[in-house]
Amino acid sequence: MRSITRAVALAGLLVASAITATGPAQADVSICDQYGTTTIQGRYVVQNNRWGSSATQCINVTSTGFRITQQAGSAPTNGAPLSYPSVYLGCHYGNCSPGSNLPMQVSRIRSASSSITYRYTGGTYNASYDIWLDPTPKTNGVNQVEIMIWFNRQGSIQPIGSQVGTGTVGGRTWQVWRGSNGANNVISYVAPSPINSWSFSVLDFVNDVRNRGMITTSWYLTSIQAGFEPWNGGVGLGVDNFSASVSG
């Protein structure tokens, strides 16, 4: 979920509570249902999550990620995106990944690592890695703080709010944006140039947000998600590989 996004689409976000899970995934499963999901590796959930549009969107799910195979929608770049097709660990609108130990209180987290490989193509979109946090161990509905890591930005789109400076997290320099979409606070870390693949500590970003006073160690990490927010085009965008692990 989302970027300059969700500000005008709270209703669409709330509809996402209708997500339902299907059975364990085999390689090359196609999902076109608006909120259709499946699982991969017996560990992660892949979701089509077409929350901002009625136009057709389909994804092809593999054993390690997914790829957008059809995208018929278009949205103005000064508003919300069409969707957030993504793969995640944890809980999202009541749908928790198999065997997940999330939500977990930040004070209890010893490590939170992740690895991601994106596949890019043409269109107007961001490649967005989302980290969700809440004061309670919430498994459904909207969490209070969303961390967005923009691995890539194509077209005249921008994160929610305004840029508040730059910062170094995980050994990389980022533009840092802060704002609210009306449902939750958002802090976005925007890469100055596209990042195709990266293995990193999710906890580095959580700690940076805590140092900025947006959360405390009593808050809960609820999910870790990686995908795309398309406004136009995007067929061929994909997450080739995703992994995440949280230990407490």
N, C-alpha and C positions, 0 to 999 in steps of 0.2 A: 504494500500500500504506500504510498504515493508521494508526490513532490509538490510543484506549484499547484499541484494536484488538489486533492481533497477539500480545498477551501470551499469550493462551491458544490461539493459532492458528498456531503455528510449523509444524505439520504441513501446514496449509492453504497456508501460504506456500511451503513447499518443493514442493508439488504444482504451484505456478505455473510451475515449470520446463517444464511440458508445453505452454506457449504455442507455437502455430504460426501463421505468417503466411500470409495469403492474398495474392492479387494486388492490383494497384493498384485503389483504390476509385473508383467512380463515385458521383455524388451519390445520397443516399437509399438506402444499402445497409443492410439489417437484419441484425444479428448477435444470435443467441441462444445460440450455443455457449459453454460455460463459459469457455473461454479464447480464444475466437475473436478474430481481429484483422484489420485491413485498413489500408491506407495512404491518406493524403489529401495532396494537393498534391505528391505525389512526394517528401515530406519528413518527414511525421509518421506515427506509428503510432497507431491508435485501437484500444483493447482493451476487451472486455466484462469480463474479469477478475473473474468471480464466484467468488472464492477461498474465501469463508467460508460458503457455503450450497449446498444442493442444489436449492433452489427456482428456478423459472424467472426469468430476467432477460433482457430484450432491449433493445438500443439501436438507434436509427436514426442512421446516420452520414451527415453531409452533407459538402460540399466544404470546410467550415471548422471542423467540430466534430462534436458528437453530442448526442442527447437520449435519456433513458431512456423507453422506451415500455411496458415491462412489468416489474413488480417484485412477485413473489408471496411473497417471504420476509419473515420477521420475526425479530428478535434482541433479547435483553435488553440494556438500555442500560448495564449494568455489565460487559458483555463485548465481544467483537469485533464489528465490523460485518459486513454480508453480502458486501461486494464493494468494488472500487475501479474502476468504469468510468472510463476516462481516455484522454487523448491525450498523447503524449510525443515528445520529441526525445532521442535517445541510445539506450542499450541497457538492456533489461529482460529478465532471465532468458533471455539468449541471442538475443533478437530485437532487432536494431538497426534504427533508422530509416534509410531510404535516404540514402546519402551523408553520414551523420553523422560529425563529427570528434570525437565523444566515444567513449571517455573522453579527457579532457584534464587534464594536471597543472595544479593551481591556480596554480602559479608562472608558467605559460605563458599564462594567460588574461588578455587585455587588456580584453575586454568580454564581458558575458553579459546580454543584454536579453530581455525577454519582454513580451507583451501578452495579456490574458485578458478575456473577457466571459462572465459566468455568467448563467444563467437559473434563477430559484428558484421553488419551489412548496412545497406542504405536505409534512409528514413529519418524521421524525427522522433527521438527517443532518448531515454537515459538507461544506462545499465546500473541498476540500483541494488545495493546490498543493505537490507533493513535489519536493525536490531531494536527490539521492542522491550520497554520497561514499564513497570507499574508499581505503585506503593503496596499493592496487594498481590497475592499469587493468582492473578486473574487468568482464566483460560478462554474467556469469550468476550465479545464486544471490543471496544476501542481501549487500548492502553493509553496512559497519560503522556508518555515520552517516546518518540520515535527518533532513532539515529539513522540517518540515511548516508550511505557512502556511495557517491557517484563515481563509478569506475570509468564511465564514458558519458559524454553529452554531445548529442548531435541535433542541430537546429536551434531556433531562437526560443529556447526554454530556459527556465531558471528555477532554483529551489524556492520553497516557501519562505517568505519573509525577506530579509535583506542581509547582505554580507556584513559580518561584524569583524572581519580581519582574516588572518591566516594562522595556521597552526601546524605543528609537526607531530604526527601520530604514526607509530609504527615505522619510523625512519623515513617517512615521506612528508612532503609539504602539501597542505590542502588549503583551498579557500573554505572559510567557515561561514555558514549562513544560519540564522536563527529566525523562527517565526512560529505562527500557529495557524492551523487550518480550520479552527473553530471547534474541533473535536479533541485535538491533542497538540502538545508542543512538539516542534520538529527542530532538530539540529542536523544540518547537512554538511558533509565533508566532500568537496568537489575536487577531483583530480585535475590538474592543469593540462594533462594530456592523457589519452586513453591508456588504461591498464588492461592488458589481455588476461594475465594470470598472476595470482598472488597467493602466498600462504602467509597468514598473519595471526596475531592475537586479537580476538574480539574484545578481550578485557582491556586492551590499550585504549580503545574508543570509549568503553564504559567508564574507565577511570578518568579520561579527559572530560567527559560530560559531567562526572561527579565533581571534578575540580572546578568546573564552571558554575557549580551550584545548582544544577538542574535536577539532580537526584541525590540520594544519600545511600549509604551501604545497607540500609534497611529495606530498600526497594528490591524488586524481583525482576530478573531476566526471564522473559516469557517465551521468546522465540528469536531465531536467527534465520533470515530469509535472503535469497538471492534470485534476481530476475530482471525484468525489463518493464519500463513504463513507456509504451508507444503512444504517440499522438497521430502519426501518419506512417504508413508503410510498416516495415519491420519483418516481413517474411524472410526467414533465414537466420534471424537472431536466435542465439541459443546459449544455454549453459551446458558446456561439454562435460564438465566435471564439477562436483560439489561435495564437500565433506565438512562436518562440524562436530565438535566434541566439547562438552562442558563437564568438568569434574569439580567436586566439592569436598 
